[in-house]
Amino acid sequence: MEYLSLLQEAIKESTGERTAAHINGVLLPSILMDFQKMLLSAKPGQLISEVYKLDDGTLDIHLFGTKEPTTNIPTVTKVCLNERLIFQK
């Protein structure tokens, strides 16, 4: 999961180490689990996009993904943090 380490590093750069530790350890796993559920329930080949916003408005995490049409494997294809591209497959 290359996108995960890139996202975690971008969060750390945006918020500082202490806040990033909380986001990456507590909030991010829930966000990724929710997005994974969305991908699993998608039709093969369907593009899924979701924006997750922190309550304090400091971060927007925008995830894109699809379920591969031939393998049915859910895949994160693009990640943006505060509208800045972090990862694209």
N, C-alpha and C positions, 0 to 999 in steps of 0.2 A: 504494500500500500504506500507507494511513493507519495501520493497526494496527501496522506495523513501527516507525514513528517514535514512536508512543505507547509501545510496549513498550520501545524503547531508552531513552527518557526516564525511564520508571518504573524500569528497571534502574539507571540512573545515580543516581536519587534514593535507591534502596534500598542501593546498594553503594558509592557514591562514584565519582568520575570515573576513577580509575586502574583499579579492578577492572572497572568498566563497559566501559572501552575493550577490555579483554581478552575479556569475555563477548560484547560486541556484535560484535567483530571476528573472533573465533575460534570460539566455541561456538554463538552464535545462528545463523549461516549453516548449520551442520550440523543443528541442530534444525529449522529451517525447511525444509531440503531433505528431511529424513526425513518431516516432516509432509506436505509436498507429495506425496511418493511415496504415502503412505497415502491422500490425497485422490484422487489419480489412479487408484488401484486400486479405489476405492469404487464401489458401484453408484450411479447417479444418484438423488439425493434422500436417500441414506443419511447420517445424522449421524455424524461421526467425532469422537472426543475422545481426547486423549492428554496425559499429564502428563510433563514433563521436569524432573528434579531434578538440581541441581548436586551433585557428589560431597561437598562440604563441608556440604550441607544448608541453605545460606543462601537458596537461591531455588528455587521451584517455578513453572514456567511451564506453564500449562494452556491448551491450544489446542483450539478447537472449529471444525469446518468441515463443508462438504458439497459435493458435486458437483451443480451446478444441474441439475434434471431436464430442463429444456427446451434448455439450451445445452451441457451436459456440462462446463462450466467449473468447476474447483475453486475454492472460495471459503472464506476464513477468516471465520467468523461471530462468534466471541467469543474474547477473550484475557483470562486472569487471571494475575496475578503474586502469588504467596503469598496466594491466595484473594481478592485484591482485583481487582475488575473494571477492566480497562484499556481494553477496546474491545468494542463490541457493534454488530453490523450490524442 
